[in-house]
Amino acid sequence: PAFPFGSSCYHRPPRMMFSVPGRTILRITLRAPSVQGPQSRGFAALSPALQGKVDGFRKEIEQHLPKDGKRVVFATAWLATDNVFVALMHKHFPAALSGMNLVAIDTMHLFPTTTVCAKQVEQKYGKAALWKMPADVTNRDEFITQYGDCEDMDSADFDFVSKVEPFQRALAECNKDILITGRRMDQAAQRISLDVWEDGRRTLNPMASFSWQDIIDYADAEGVPVNSGHNFAYRCDAPIEATKRHLPDLPWKKVDLGKPFWKSTEAEIKGSPPATITYVFKSFGDTHTTVPVEPHESERTGRFVRQA
């Protein structure tokens, strides 16, 4: 077969030399093609099961979303699942991603690592989010002056002024027809039933069948940005009540693992000698309602703990 000589995607085998008396020596170099798959780029290939989830995702998007993404809103909190959704859209439906709105709410109480992650996602996939904030404030001090300290506010009041009202403004601005969420059936302590398409609400939950393991496997395989807060382990000698894990000066040791906790071994997470209890962040919401959990616990275990 004919090979494209000189192409950089071919490896060089040993040279072959031919000579004929009185003739010029001819040197021929043949190069065999190499495979430039995901592993050669430093990423792992998707498992058949995960590829099946991706194929299902693509079918749902094709069935329910307009190709141009117009009047479609995706509500992102820059969680791992949210970022995987953006990565999937960028890879398989770039036109729809370009036309839709990513809506993000800055409650003035986000983790600093969340805003860093948001910038990484926006830059990598070339999609800026529509950011909204609580009305009439631009920082936490102004929020406290306008609405009060989050520690003293009723949780429903805090949620309304910091999330619900700004989100309503965003939906109106986007002239929303279809809302996309990053909800999954396995996020709660008990697996829930969740329709991928909710016709009455015009809501699409395309990540519904993905598991936490699916999400981190895809993020690792495709280099999806994730919150660097996942890199920390919190080692302590005794359990700390979930509703108190947001407080300062807790009796634990915060350790930077240098990589997301799911890429670390149990021994690396617990340290030496092994800590009695170790917590990690699986999710990120507001700093006063999101806490680290034990590695085997669900994401939701560490969310909205002040409302429990």
WOKAKA-V198619 format. One record per run of one state. SS is the DSSP state (helix for helix, strand for strand, loop for the rest). FROM is the first residue (numbers start at 1). TO is the last residue. Records with the same first field share a line. If there is no record, write none. Layout:
# WOKAKA-V198619
SS=FROM-TO, FROM-TO
This chain:
# WOKAKA-V198619
loop=1-9, 13-15, 19-25, 29-30, 34-38, 42-47, 65-71, 76-79, 93-93, 100-100, 107-109, 111-111, 126-129, 134-139, 148-154, 175-177, 181-196, 202-202, 205-211, 223-227, 237-241, 245-252, 257-260, 264-265, 271-276, 281-285, 287-292, 294-298, 303-304, 308-308
strand=10-12, 16-18, 26-28, 31-33, 72-75, 101-106, 110-110, 130-133, 178-180, 197-198, 203-204, 232-236, 253-256, 277-280, 286-286, 293-293
helix=39-41, 48-64, 80-92, 94-99, 112-125, 140-147, 155-174, 199-201, 212-222, 228-231, 242-244, 261-263, 266-270, 299-302, 305-307
